[in-house]
Amino acid sequence: MNSNYNVNYSRRQVDNIIEEIHKSVNNNKYIISLNSNRKENIGFIDEYNIRKNKQDEILLGICTDDFCGSVKNIKKRFENETLFIFVPIVNLYDASGEICKVEIYTKFNIINQGNDDQTIVISFHKKNKPIDYLFK
């Protein structure tokens, strides 16, 4: 496992992280990264036609059992940031209109700046590597 990977969290700590994420979603203070470095996010959203209301629903449905761990941001100038990883399993419609269960790899950067808190969803795509849940 990546030495940068941290699973030293209590359920209560994860509940607090989720509370921050949900607050950001409810206050429309979040963004899903869709820049040129995040083509996987764009492709996933396009493949399943995940509109804003469904994105909100998915993010608000994340629970403690979906938590996998955290990593330190490795980008220069952002090394002090912690990124939280959750992998919820969600029912989505595929291109043929069939319902399928999809494991969605989500990675969050929660930025606390007083009254201007914001959450950046860095990863929002199909799970593409093995993961372990902390509490499942």
N, C-alpha and C positions, 0 to 999 in steps of 0.2 A: 504494500500500500504506500502511496505517496507520503513522504515524511511531513509534508505540509498539511496533510489531512488531519482534522481534529474531530474526534467523536466524544470528547469529554464534556458532555452536556447532560443535565437532568431534564426530566419531562417538563418541569416548571420553567426552566430556561428556554426550552423550545416553544412552550406555550407563549412566552413573552415575545419571542421572535415572530411567531405567527400573528400575534396581536398587532405588532407593528406593520406587518405585511397587509393584514386585513384593513387596518386603519388607512393605510396609503391607498388601497384599492377603493374603499368606501368614499374617500375624499378626492378621488381621481388625481392622486399625487404619485402616480407610478407611470413608468414607460417600459415597454418591451423593446430591447435593443434590436433595431432593424437596419443597422448600417451595413456597409459593404463587408465588414468582418463577421457579420452574423447572418450569412446566407442560409444557414441551416434553420434558423428561426423563421425567416421569410418563407422558405420552401415548405416548412411544416404548417404554418398558418394558411398558406395558399392551398396546400394539398387537402386540408380538412375544412377549408373555408371558415376559419375561426374568426368570427367578427368580434368586435369590442365587447358586446354583452356576454358572449361565450367566454372570452378571455377573462373577464371579471368573474364569471361563475367558476371557472377552473381555479383561479387564484384564491377566491374566497372559500373554495372547497378543500384547500390544502389543510391537512391536520397533522398532529404530532407524530402519528405513526408513519407519515410520509417522509419524515426527516432522515437524512443519511449522514450528514456531518457538515463541516465547514472547511474552507481553505483560505489561506491568505492570498490576497490579490498579488499577482506577480508582475503587473504592469508598473513600469517606472512612474514615480510620483504618487502611486496609489498603494504602496506596500503596507500602509497602516490599515487598509480596509479588509474586513472579513466578509467572505462570500458564503452564503448559506445554501445548501443543496437539499432539495426535496424532490421526490419522484412519485407524484400521485398517479393512480391508475384511473383513467377517465373513459367514459363511453363517448365515442365520436362517430360521425357518419363518414364513411369513405366515399370515394368518387362515384360508386355505383349505388349509393344511398343505403348501404348496409351499415348497421351498428357494429362497431368493433371496439374492443378494449385496447387502449393505448397507454403505455407507460411514458409519461411526459417528464423529461429531465428539465428541472427548473433550478436556476441559480440566481440568488438575490443579493443585491448590494443595498443595504438599508443605510441611508444617509440621514443622520440626525443633525439638524441645524436649527435648533430652537423651534420656532413656529413654522419653519419651512422644511419639515421632514419630507423625505421623498424616498421611494423605492425604485431601484433600477432592476429590471428583470433581464439579466445578462444572457441567460440561456432559457429557451422555451421551445423545445423540440423533442422528438422521439428519443427515448433512451438509446444511446449508441455505445455504451460500455457497461461492463458489469458493475453493479452497485450492491451495497449492503445497507439495509435499513437498521437504524440504531435501536428501535423499539419493537419491531415486528419479529 
